Amino acid sequence: MNETVSPLLKVVVGIILLIVVAPLVVPLLMSISDTPFIVFPPQGFTLKWYGAVLANPEARASFLFSLELAAIVTGVSLLLGVPCAAGLTRFKLPGQDAILGLILSPLIVPLIVTGVALLQLFAMLGSRATLLQLVIGHTVVCLPYVIRSVSASLLLVNRNLEDAASVLGAPPHIVATRVIWPQVRPGILAGGIFSFIVSFDDYPISMWLADGNHFPVPLYLYTVIERSFDPSIAAIASLMIFFALLLVLVIEKVFGLSLARLAS
Amino acid sequence: MTTLSRRTFGKLALGATTLAAPMGFTRNGWAQGKEIQIGIWGGSQGEFVKKNIIPAFEKDFGCKVTAEEGFTLANVGKMRATKANPKFSVMFIDDVAIPICKTEGLIDQLPSADMPALANLYPRFGFDGWGTALAISVASMFHNTSITPPGSYADLWKPEYAGKLKLVSPKNTPSVFFLIVAAAVKSGKPFAEAQYLVDDSFDKVAALKPNIMNLFDNGPQAAAEVAQGQAEIGLLELSKYIYPYTAKGAPVTMSFPSEGSFAGNNCQVLVKGAPNKDLAVAFMNRMIEPAVQKAFSEYALTAPPVSGIEFSAETLKYIAYPVEEMDKRGLFTPDWEYINAKRSGWTEKMNGIFAV
């Protein structure tokens, strides 16, 4: 492709990126301040707040638990969401719109209401399995993202290619893996990424369902802010920014994800 | 009929004693292996409960206590949602919510016979047996130390404070204290009478709008912002959120205008139908034991609700203790039953005034 990009567009995109990214620099600067409370601009230079966060067993446990929870939820959401999206886009089912509306409803109902309703349900069932409750709660919220993303990519699949492969003698599993999969892979990957991020960042569902032994990062951050507004909070925020950047880089490296492929 | 020889009886007795030994010879053996879930606050108080009080209690009783950090409204919501099959045994909430929990049948009266530590509790912090206070903070104005704060709340309405004040958000309990202050300034009456005049005082609340820079819903964050000089004065907040910064050397502290101050009572309640109620009661008793209260108060810089604790002069700078000192400072506790019935309407009116 030899499309030329106008200089004006480059400037506009540059300004937008600056507006989006510039605020992320603020916690980075506050995290290196050598003061017992947050100040901006920072005074002095120290990395002790990073050391304090990384050495804190509560912070480590919350971070690892959030990773574990987000990974499980992403797996479950993809296992349920991909077949569901395929069924909804490829077949005509009775009550199809109602099913889709039901699945997407967590995006409409305030999450705090969904969370308290789930807590009430689990209490009525006598459930004490906190991890299972959190996985179910997060999956309810993440599933719509997977289904929307996968459905969109399935609708864009060129059905003529499937027909051509079948006519040329390809069995269904070959059609699925060599013709359909390359076309829907970006959509599934995007759904998985959305699911992971939504679960990792979730506060309102976790607030109702978590307990002291299963305490995700967003809840931990809130309690730390309540305890003391010192630069360790900025250090945690900075570590999360670095983690998000690392995640994007790994995905790019491992899956070869590019903007163009996602957009296709 | 089978007869036992003296030797056989002796063997049986020895065997029974051996079997019973782990229970009889272990202190608090009845609690071994039991587990309770409790809802506590976040902040420095929650941190101390999790890191110090619970591990010692678990060791002494051989039990497991799982603590979930939250805040009053969320903790009440959790009790409501699990009312049919209670998950929590003890909840930490503010005194404002005790009448609500009592009316809704969410809590039980405390079995005073099983709580010897209640003997030292000041009667005013017993809530007729429906809970106990755990920590008392003073709610008042806080300011950057570079300025001289006004001696009266009435001065805050003057134009010289235009855009220099941070006001607590209507969703936080101290916003009720602000409404009572506005009513007191308008009517010239003490807080005890002014609290019943809030409905007629929203014109006074609205008159302060030009002086408000922004609203805050996080006390520690507001304290940090005032310390940095982003605003000169914050109103109103609990001392437990401000004094930890003062003690660290941040240029922020509290002041106590002539109209008086408010008491912010953090409390504990026993959930109705609590799982392992006996262990829950033992935990609540532990929370108000003098040794625990002394350490808890010194860490969070709050006053204990029990008598007979000695504090250093440094700690006494930040807390109103004993109860005679609370009275001397005129710490006012509002009529929460009256206010709770009005609160949603007041919140709506405040939102209407301060909405962007």
Interface residues (C-beta under 8 A of the other chain):
Chain A: P36 F37 I38 V39 F40 V116 L119 Q120 A123 M124 G126 R128 M207 W208 A210 D211 G212 N213 F215 L219 Y222 T223 I225 E226 R227 S228 F229
Chain B: Q37 W41 G42 G43 S44 G46 E47 K50 T66 A67 E68 E69 G70 A74 G77 K78 A81 T82 K83 A84 N85 P86 K87 N218 G219 P220 Q221 A223 A224 A227 Q228 P244 Y245 K248 G249 A250
